[in-house]
Amino acid sequence: MKELDVVKLIKEFNSLPIGTEGTIVLEYDGTYFEVEFFDSDGDTIDVFTTPADVLELVVSN
């Protein structure tokens, strides 16, 4: 996974349910990413430092 890839949660994280999608805005070291999560309308929910083990790649950019 890399910056600008679309990802989704495969585990609940920071009160966000499984399946919540987001865009990687910064890659730290391959094990953590800064992800902007958004709702079904495309509005930003929040930005979290997220471990790779709770993410699954949806669209590679």
PDB file of N, CA, C and O in Angstrom:
ATOM      1  N   MET A   1       0.835  -1.176   0.000  1.00  0.00           N
ATOM      2  CA  MET A   1       0.000   0.000   0.000  1.00  0.00           C
ATOM      3  C   MET A   1       0.881   1.241   0.000  1.00  0.00           C
ATOM      4  O   MET A   1       1.985   1.249   0.546  1.00  0.00           O
ATOM      5  N   LYS A   2       0.358   2.288  -0.630  1.00  0.00           N
ATOM      6  CA  LYS A   2       1.138   3.513  -0.750  1.00  0.00           C
ATOM      7  C   LYS A   2       0.211   4.732  -0.709  1.00  0.00           C
ATOM      8  O   LYS A   2      -1.013   4.597  -0.692  1.00  0.00           O
ATOM      9  N   GLU A   3       0.812   5.915  -0.693  1.00  0.00           N
ATOM     10  CA  GLU A   3       0.038   7.146  -0.642  1.00  0.00           C
ATOM     11  C   GLU A   3      -0.947   7.221  -1.808  1.00  0.00           C
ATOM     12  O   GLU A   3      -0.623   6.854  -2.937  1.00  0.00           O
ATOM     13  N   LEU A   4      -2.152   7.703  -1.513  1.00  0.00           N
ATOM     14  CA  LEU A   4      -3.289   7.886  -2.422  1.00  0.00           C
ATOM     15  C   LEU A   4      -4.038   6.608  -2.763  1.00  0.00           C
ATOM     16  O   LEU A   4      -5.018   6.660  -3.507  1.00  0.00           O
ATOM     17  N   ASP A   5      -3.607   5.452  -2.240  1.00  0.00           N
ATOM     18  CA  ASP A   5      -4.394   4.229  -2.386  1.00  0.00           C
ATOM     19  C   ASP A   5      -5.655   4.340  -1.541  1.00  0.00           C
ATOM     20  O   ASP A   5      -5.646   4.948  -0.470  1.00  0.00           O
ATOM     21  N   VAL A   6      -6.745   3.743  -2.035  1.00  0.00           N
ATOM     22  CA  VAL A   6      -7.986   3.649  -1.261  1.00  0.00           C
ATOM     23  C   VAL A   6      -7.951   2.329  -0.501  1.00  0.00           C
ATOM     24  O   VAL A   6      -7.651   1.279  -1.070  1.00  0.00           O
ATOM     25  N   VAL A   7      -8.258   2.396   0.779  1.00  0.00           N
ATOM     26  CA  VAL A   7      -8.228   1.222   1.646  1.00  0.00           C
ATOM     27  C   VAL A   7      -9.538   1.124   2.417  1.00  0.00           C
ATOM     28  O   VAL A   7     -10.329   2.067   2.449  1.00  0.00           O
ATOM     29  N   LYS A   8      -9.753  -0.039   3.042  1.00  0.00           N
ATOM     30  CA  LYS A   8     -10.903  -0.185   3.938  1.00  0.00           C
ATOM     31  C   LYS A   8     -10.467  -0.947   5.174  1.00  0.00           C
ATOM     32  O   LYS A   8      -9.491  -1.697   5.156  1.00  0.00           O
ATOM     33  N   LEU A   9     -11.213  -0.739   6.246  1.00  0.00           N
ATOM     34  CA  LEU A   9     -10.916  -1.418   7.505  1.00  0.00           C
ATOM     35  C   LEU A   9     -11.392  -2.860   7.460  1.00  0.00           C
ATOM     36  O   LEU A   9     -12.505  -3.145   7.018  1.00  0.00           O
ATOM     37  N   ILE A  10     -10.537  -3.767   7.922  1.00  0.00           N
ATOM     38  CA  ILE A  10     -10.925  -5.176   8.040  1.00  0.00           C
ATOM     39  C   ILE A  10     -11.154  -5.548   9.503  1.00  0.00           C
ATOM     40  O   ILE A  10     -11.545  -6.672   9.819  1.00  0.00           O
ATOM     41  N   LYS A  11     -10.901  -4.579  10.392  1.00  0.00           N
ATOM     42  CA  LYS A  11     -11.172  -4.718  11.824  1.00  0.00           C
ATOM     43  C   LYS A  11     -11.696  -3.374  12.306  1.00  0.00           C
ATOM     44  O   LYS A  11     -11.356  -2.338  11.735  1.00  0.00           O
ATOM     45  N   GLU A  12     -12.522  -3.377  13.351  1.00  0.00           N
ATOM     46  CA  GLU A  12     -12.963  -2.118  13.944  1.00  0.00           C
ATOM     47  C   GLU A  12     -11.731  -1.368  14.458  1.00  0.00           C
ATOM     48  O   GLU A  12     -10.825  -1.965  15.040  1.00  0.00           O
ATOM     49  N   PHE A  13     -11.712  -0.044  14.231  1.00  0.00           N
ATOM     50  CA  PHE A  13     -10.560   0.759  14.626  1.00  0.00           C
ATOM     51  C   PHE A  13     -11.020   2.160  15.001  1.00  0.00           C
ATOM     52  O   PHE A  13     -11.728   2.810  14.231  1.00  0.00           O
ATOM     53  N   ASN A  14     -10.619   2.631  16.186  1.00  0.00           N
ATOM     54  CA  ASN A  14     -10.965   3.985  16.664  1.00  0.00           C
ATOM     55  C   ASN A  14     -12.455   4.284  16.522  1.00  0.00           C
ATOM     56  O   ASN A  14     -12.837   5.374  16.095  1.00  0.00           O
ATOM     57  N   SER A  15     -13.278   3.330  16.875  1.00  0.00           N
ATOM     58  CA  SER A  15     -14.740   3.435  16.815  1.00  0.00           C
ATOM     59  C   SER A  15     -15.298   3.451  15.396  1.00  0.00           C
ATOM     60  O   SER A  15     -16.491   3.694  15.211  1.00  0.00           O
ATOM     61  N   LEU A  16     -14.467   3.200  14.397  1.00  0.00           N
ATOM     62  CA  LEU A  16     -14.950   3.091  13.020  1.00  0.00           C
ATOM     63  C   LEU A  16     -15.249   1.626  12.726  1.00  0.00           C
ATOM     64  O   LEU A  16     -14.466   0.749  13.090  1.00  0.00           O
ATOM     65  N   PRO A  17     -16.379   1.353  12.068  1.00  0.00           N
ATOM     66  CA  PRO A  17     -16.736  -0.049  11.813  1.00  0.00           C
ATOM     67  C   PRO A  17     -15.931  -0.676  10.682  1.00  0.00           C
ATOM     68  O   PRO A  17     -15.349   0.020   9.850  1.00  0.00           O
ATOM     69  N   ILE A  18     -15.911  -1.990  10.671  1.00  0.00           N
ATOM     70  CA  ILE A  18     -15.319  -2.750   9.569  1.00  0.00           C
ATOM     71  C   ILE A  18     -15.957  -2.268   8.265  1.00  0.00           C
ATOM     72  O   ILE A  18     -17.165  -2.041   8.198  1.00  0.00           O
ATOM     73  N   GLY A  19     -15.131  -2.117   7.239  1.00  0.00           N
ATOM     74  CA  GLY A  19     -15.636  -1.708   5.930  1.00  0.00           C
ATOM     75  C   GLY A  19     -15.530  -0.217   5.657  1.00  0.00           C
ATOM     76  O   GLY A  19     -15.726   0.216   4.522  1.00  0.00           O
ATOM     77  N   THR A  20     -15.219   0.587   6.689  1.00  0.00           N
ATOM     78  CA  THR A  20     -15.061   2.026   6.477  1.00  0.00           C
ATOM     79  C   THR A  20     -13.887   2.251   5.537  1.00  0.00           C
ATOM     80  O   THR A  20     -12.807   1.693   5.732  1.00  0.00           O
ATOM     81  N   GLU A  21     -14.107   3.078   4.507  1.00  0.00           N
ATOM     82  CA  GLU A  21     -13.064   3.331   3.518  1.00  0.00           C
ATOM     83  C   GLU A  21     -12.337   4.634   3.781  1.00  0.00           C
ATOM     84  O   GLU A  21     -12.857   5.541   4.431  1.00  0.00           O
ATOM     85  N   GLY A  22     -11.116   4.706   3.258  1.00  0.00           N
ATOM     86  CA  GLY A  22     -10.319   5.905   3.406  1.00  0.00           C
ATOM     87  C   GLY A  22      -9.219   5.948   2.364  1.00  0.00           C
ATOM     88  O   GLY A  22      -9.034   5.007   1.592  1.00  0.00           O
ATOM     89  N   THR A  23      -8.500   7.046   2.354  1.00  0.00           N
ATOM     90  CA  THR A  23      -7.383   7.237   1.433  1.00  0.00           C
ATOM     91  C   THR A  23      -6.111   7.441   2.246  1.00  0.00           C
ATOM     92  O   THR A  23      -6.087   8.221   3.198  1.00  0.00           O
ATOM     93  N   ILE A  24      -5.057   6.730   1.859  1.00  0.00           N
ATOM     94  CA  ILE A  24      -3.757   6.910   2.519  1.00  0.00           C
ATOM     95  C   ILE A  24      -3.203   8.266   2.095  1.00  0.00           C
ATOM     96  O   ILE A  24      -3.019   8.526   0.906  1.00  0.00           O
ATOM     97  N   VAL A  25      -2.939   9.126   3.074  1.00  0.00           N
ATOM     98  CA  VAL A  25      -2.375  10.447   2.771  1.00  0.00           C
ATOM     99  C   VAL A  25      -0.896  10.530   3.110  1.00  0.00           C
ATOM    100  O   VAL A  25      -0.207  11.447   2.664  1.00  0.00           O
ATOM    101  N   LEU A  26      -0.402   9.574   3.899  1.00  0.00           N
ATOM    102  CA  LEU A  26       1.017   9.559   4.246  1.00  0.00           C
ATOM    103  C   LEU A  26       1.407   8.151   4.678  1.00  0.00           C
ATOM    104  O   LEU A  26       0.715   7.520   5.476  1.00  0.00           O
ATOM    105  N   GLU A  27       2.519   7.670   4.144  1.00  0.00           N
ATOM    106  CA  GLU A  27       3.065   6.380   4.570  1.00  0.00           C
ATOM    107  C   GLU A  27       4.232   6.649   5.502  1.00  0.00           C
ATOM    108  O   GLU A  27       5.150   7.393   5.155  1.00  0.00           O
ATOM    109  N   TYR A  28       4.202   6.048   6.684  1.00  0.00           N
ATOM    110  CA  TYR A  28       5.292   6.255   7.634  1.00  0.00           C
ATOM    111  C   TYR A  28       6.441   5.291   7.401  1.00  0.00           C
ATOM    112  O   TYR A  28       7.550   5.714   7.074  1.00  0.00           O
ATOM    113  N   ASP A  29       6.187   3.998   7.565  1.00  0.00           N
ATOM    114  CA  ASP A  29       7.271   3.024   7.452  1.00  0.00           C
ATOM    115  C   ASP A  29       6.792   1.692   6.879  1.00  0.00           C
ATOM    116  O   ASP A  29       7.471   0.674   7.011  1.00  0.00           O
ATOM    117  N   GLY A  30       5.640   1.703   6.254  1.00  0.00           N
ATOM    118  CA  GLY A  30       5.074   0.470   5.709  1.00  0.00           C
ATOM    119  C   GLY A  30       4.236  -0.301   6.702  1.00  0.00           C
ATOM    120  O   GLY A  30       3.498  -1.208   6.318  1.00  0.00           O
ATOM    121  N   THR A  31       4.339   0.047   7.989  1.00  0.00           N
ATOM    122  CA  THR A  31       3.514  -0.624   8.998  1.00  0.00           C
ATOM    123  C   THR A  31       2.446   0.312   9.560  1.00  0.00           C
ATOM    124  O   THR A  31       1.487  -0.144  10.183  1.00  0.00           O
ATOM    125  N   TYR A  32       2.608   1.616   9.344  1.00  0.00           N
ATOM    126  CA  TYR A  32       1.610   2.610   9.771  1.00  0.00           C
ATOM    127  C   TYR A  32       1.385   3.610   8.645  1.00  0.00           C
ATOM    128  O   TYR A  32       2.308   3.991   7.925  1.00  0.00           O
ATOM    129  N   PHE A  33       0.126   4.022   8.519  1.00  0.00           N
ATOM    130  CA  PHE A  33      -0.261   4.980   7.489  1.00  0.00           C
ATOM    131  C   PHE A  33      -1.166   6.046   8.106  1.00  0.00           C
ATOM    132  O   PHE A  33      -1.943   5.759   9.016  1.00  0.00           O
ATOM    133  N   GLU A  34      -1.062   7.259   7.613  1.00  0.00           N
ATOM    134  CA  GLU A  34      -2.021   8.303   7.955  1.00  0.00           C
ATOM    135  C   GLU A  34      -3.155   8.150   6.948  1.00  0.00           C
ATOM    136  O   GLU A  34      -2.939   8.288   5.744  1.00  0.00           O
ATOM    137  N   VAL A  35      -4.363   7.867   7.435  1.00  0.00           N
ATOM    138  CA  VAL A  35      -5.493   7.580   6.551  1.00  0.00           C
ATOM    139  C   VAL A  35      -6.622   8.571   6.832  1.00  0.00           C
ATOM    140  O   VAL A  35      -7.020   8.773   7.979  1.00  0.00           O
ATOM    141  N   GLU A  36      -7.127   9.182   5.761  1.00  0.00           N
ATOM    142  CA  GLU A  36      -8.320  10.021   5.854  1.00  0.00           C
ATOM    143  C   GLU A  36      -9.516   9.138   5.562  1.00  0.00           C
ATOM    144  O   GLU A  36      -9.698   8.677   4.435  1.00  0.00           O
ATOM    145  N   PHE A  37     -10.330   8.902   6.576  1.00  0.00           N
ATOM    146  CA  PHE A  37     -11.513   8.058   6.430  1.00  0.00           C
ATOM    147  C   PHE A  37     -12.709   8.915   6.036  1.00  0.00           C
ATOM    148  O   PHE A  37     -12.844  10.055   6.479  1.00  0.00           O
ATOM    149  N   PHE A  38     -13.577   8.349   5.196  1.00  0.00           N
ATOM    150  CA  PHE A  38     -14.739   9.101   4.721  1.00  0.00           C
ATOM    151  C   PHE A  38     -15.998   8.251   4.778  1.00  0.00           C
ATOM    152  O   PHE A  38     -15.943   7.022   4.800  1.00  0.00           O
ATOM    153  N   ASP A  39     -17.155   8.953   4.803  1.00  0.00           N
ATOM    154  CA  ASP A  39     -18.443   8.255   4.859  1.00  0.00           C
ATOM    155  C   ASP A  39     -18.949   7.966   3.443  1.00  0.00           C
ATOM    156  O   ASP A  39     -18.259   8.255   2.465  1.00  0.00           O
ATOM    157  N   SER A  40     -20.149   7.397   3.336  1.00  0.00           N
ATOM    158  CA  SER A  40     -20.687   6.996   2.034  1.00  0.00           C
ATOM    159  C   SER A  40     -20.980   8.184   1.126  1.00  0.00           C
ATOM    160  O   SER A  40     -21.124   8.009  -0.084  1.00  0.00           O
ATOM    161  N   ASP A  41     -21.072   9.389   1.687  1.00  0.00           N
ATOM    162  CA  ASP A  41     -21.277  10.599   0.883  1.00  0.00           C
ATOM    163  C   ASP A  41     -19.956  11.222   0.444  1.00  0.00           C
ATOM    164  O   ASP A  41     -19.952  12.208  -0.293  1.00  0.00           O
ATOM    165  N   GLY A  42     -18.830  10.652   0.892  1.00  0.00           N
ATOM    166  CA  GLY A  42     -17.522  11.183   0.548  1.00  0.00           C
ATOM    167  C   GLY A  42     -17.026  12.267   1.487  1.00  0.00           C
ATOM    168  O   GLY A  42     -15.998  12.896   1.233  1.00  0.00           O
ATOM    169  N   ASP A  43     -17.763  12.487   2.581  1.00  0.00           N
ATOM    170  CA  ASP A  43     -17.348  13.488   3.568  1.00  0.00           C
ATOM    171  C   ASP A  43     -16.339  12.879   4.536  1.00  0.00           C
ATOM    172  O   ASP A  43     -16.461  11.718   4.928  1.00  0.00           O
ATOM    173  N   THR A  44     -15.347  13.672   4.914  1.00  0.00           N
ATOM    174  CA  THR A  44     -14.321  13.201   5.840  1.00  0.00           C
ATOM    175  C   THR A  44     -14.898  12.934   7.217  1.00  0.00           C
ATOM    176  O   THR A  44     -15.608  13.769   7.778  1.00  0.00           O
ATOM    177  N   ILE A  45     -14.586  11.759   7.760  1.00  0.00           N
ATOM    178  CA  ILE A  45     -14.957  11.422   9.134  1.00  0.00           C
ATOM    179  C   ILE A  45     -13.860  11.906  10.071  1.00  0.00           C
ATOM    180  O   ILE A  45     -14.119  12.617  11.041  1.00  0.00           O
ATOM    181  N   ASP A  46     -12.614  11.502   9.758  1.00  0.00           N
ATOM    182  CA  ASP A  46     -11.455  11.880  10.574  1.00  0.00           C
ATOM    183  C   ASP A  46     -10.198  11.353   9.905  1.00  0.00           C
ATOM    184  O   ASP A  46     -10.266  10.591   8.940  1.00  0.00           O
ATOM    185  N   VAL A  47      -9.062  11.764  10.421  1.00  0.00           N
ATOM    186  CA  VAL A  47      -7.760  11.285   9.938  1.00  0.00           C
ATOM    187  C   VAL A  47      -7.057  10.615  11.109  1.00  0.00           C
ATOM    188  O   VAL A  47      -6.905  11.213  12.175  1.00  0.00           O
ATOM    189  N   PHE A  48      -6.625   9.361  10.909  1.00  0.00           N
ATOM    190  CA  PHE A  48      -5.980   8.601  11.970  1.00  0.00           C
ATOM    191  C   PHE A  48      -4.686   7.973  11.484  1.00  0.00           C
ATOM    192  O   PHE A  48      -4.574   7.588  10.320  1.00  0.00           O
ATOM    193  N   THR A  49      -3.704   7.869  12.379  1.00  0.00           N
ATOM    194  CA  THR A  49      -2.538   7.026  12.141  1.00  0.00           C
ATOM    195  C   THR A  49      -3.019   5.597  12.347  1.00  0.00           C
ATOM    196  O   THR A  49      -3.473   5.237  13.433  1.00  0.00           O
ATOM    197  N   THR A  50      -2.918   4.790  11.307  1.00  0.00           N
ATOM    198  CA  THR A  50      -3.570   3.486  11.270  1.00  0.00           C
ATOM    199  C   THR A  50      -2.559   2.387  10.967  1.00  0.00           C
ATOM    200  O   THR A  50      -1.780   2.509  10.021  1.00  0.00           O
ATOM    201  N   PRO A  51      -2.563   1.309  11.763  1.00  0.00           N
ATOM    202  CA  PRO A  51      -1.646   0.196  11.473  1.00  0.00           C
ATOM    203  C   PRO A  51      -2.087  -0.571  10.224  1.00  0.00           C
ATOM    204  O   PRO A  51      -3.279  -0.709   9.951  1.00  0.00           O
ATOM    205  N   ALA A  52      -1.107  -1.061   9.480  1.00  0.00           N
ATOM    206  CA  ALA A  52      -1.379  -1.780   8.234  1.00  0.00           C
ATOM    207  C   ALA A  52      -2.225  -3.030   8.452  1.00  0.00           C
ATOM    208  O   ALA A  52      -2.967  -3.430   7.555  1.00  0.00           O
ATOM    209  N   ASP A  53      -2.128  -3.652   9.621  1.00  0.00           N
ATOM    210  CA  ASP A  53      -2.837  -4.925   9.835  1.00  0.00           C
ATOM    211  C   ASP A  53      -4.346  -4.775   9.990  1.00  0.00           C
ATOM    212  O   ASP A  53      -5.043  -5.783  10.107  1.00  0.00           O
ATOM    213  N   VAL A  54      -4.876  -3.552   9.997  1.00  0.00           N
ATOM    214  CA  VAL A  54      -6.336  -3.368  10.034  1.00  0.00           C
ATOM    215  C   VAL A  54      -6.855  -2.856   8.687  1.00  0.00           C
ATOM    216  O   VAL A  54      -8.038  -2.544   8.552  1.00  0.00           O
ATOM    217  N   LEU A  55      -5.960  -2.770   7.690  1.00  0.00           N
ATOM    218  CA  LEU A  55      -6.324  -2.210   6.388  1.00  0.00           C
ATOM    219  C   LEU A  55      -6.248  -3.250   5.293  1.00  0.00           C
ATOM    220  O   LEU A  55      -5.437  -4.175   5.338  1.00  0.00           O
ATOM    221  N   GLU A  56      -7.125  -3.074   4.292  1.00  0.00           N
ATOM    222  CA  GLU A  56      -7.102  -3.883   3.084  1.00  0.00           C
ATOM    223  C   GLU A  56      -7.164  -2.934   1.890  1.00  0.00           C
ATOM    224  O   GLU A  56      -7.936  -1.975   1.900  1.00  0.00           O
ATOM    225  N   LEU A  57      -6.365  -3.192   0.875  1.00  0.00           N
ATOM    226  CA  LEU A  57      -6.323  -2.368  -0.325  1.00  0.00           C
ATOM    227  C   LEU A  57      -7.611  -2.519  -1.115  1.00  0.00           C
ATOM    228  O   LEU A  57      -8.059  -3.640  -1.354  1.00  0.00           O
ATOM    229  N   VAL A  58      -8.217  -1.403  -1.527  1.00  0.00           N
ATOM    230  CA  VAL A  58      -9.411  -1.419  -2.370  1.00  0.00           C
ATOM    231  C   VAL A  58      -9.033  -1.005  -3.790  1.00  0.00           C
ATOM    232  O   VAL A  58      -9.352  -1.709  -4.748  1.00  0.00           O
ATOM    233  N   VAL A  59      -8.349   0.143  -3.929  1.00  0.00           N
ATOM    234  CA  VAL A  59      -7.934   0.658  -5.241  1.00  0.00           C
ATOM    235  C   VAL A  59      -6.508   1.166  -5.129  1.00  0.00           C
ATOM    236  O   VAL A  59      -6.205   2.013  -4.289  1.00  0.00           O
ATOM    237  N   SER A  60      -5.635   0.644  -5.979  1.00  0.00           N
ATOM    238  CA  SER A  60      -4.251   1.106  -6.011  1.00  0.00           C
ATOM    239  C   SER A  60      -4.141   2.254  -7.004  1.00  0.00           C
ATOM    240  O   SER A  60      -4.605   2.150  -8.139  1.00  0.00           O
ATOM    241  N   ASN A  61      -3.527   3.344  -6.573  1.00  0.00           N
ATOM    242  CA  ASN A  61      -3.362   4.511  -7.459  1.00  0.00           C
ATOM    243  C   ASN A  61      -1.945   4.684  -7.839  1.00  0.00           C
ATOM    244  O   ASN A  61      -1.613   5.611  -8.578  1.00  0.00           O
TER     245      ASN A  61
END
